Amino acid sequence: MDGVLIVNKPKNYTSHDIVNIARKVLKTKRIGHIGTLDPNATGVLVLCVDKATKLVKYFEHHTKTYRATIRLGIKTNTDDMTGTVLATADTNLLNSEMVQNALFEMRGPQKQVPPNFSAIKVKGRKLYELARRDLEIPVIEPRNIEVFSLEDFFVLEDQPGFTFEVTLCVSKGTYIRSIARDLGEKLGVYGTLVDLVRLSINKFHLEDASSLEDLMAGEYQLLEPFQFLNLPKVTLPKQLEYFVHNGRFLDPDIIGIKEDCILVSETNEILAIYFYDQQKNQLRMSVKWC
């Protein structure tokens, strides 16, 4: 039961809903998820089960890829189509080249203001809790994010307003709803997110995901989590294994590596993850697995 489970989250379920269903199916409370998806979004939701919950911190900073449908010419209070329409604008003067150029200028590292309807906590309160009650929203400080790539831009001619699809690869903490909003402001016509599918979280891909129906029917596959970590594996000599079992520091000159790594036994069993303490020139335990 110590593994990861990739679920294709359907619409109208929160990420926590999926965790609760998985807890019942797998008969364990030790399940955590990586990267919250809005109820209206679908796609890759990664669940870490039992001991694999120790590895969540190693997956959280992975890049994410989305297929987004964005509509220009409309503004909502949630920055997506689930919200209340606040304003509209004429998009007849827009063309594909103009929109694509403006969108592609948004690539690279930048500051982004999260939506008011988000799970970000300010003074212990989630923003969406304040927004739903029409309470004053505190000033949200812009956050550092990065848009690594924008590909497969495609205008949907049969949709209202100016609606298009695009595939985005972004850093942790990036809100695609905010990208839609900011693009609309950039073009002077408003913008909102219509649909969102998460295609991947680094090495976790949608084609490897179980549907919610399969999960509830017990037809799922728990995957070995260490194959998804971007860390080198180092074989530890048998005589040094007791250091790991006792949580001891390791001499990097003896181990032969000065970076975070996965330590495995001579029989290829996972022992632990160690991180390199540069100040002390030591390898120190981060996650004990054995």
Summary of the structure (lengths in Angstrom):
residues: 290
radius of gyration: 22.2
end to end distance: 14.6
largest distance: 73.1
contacts: 897
relative contact order: 0.18
helix: 25%
strand: 37%
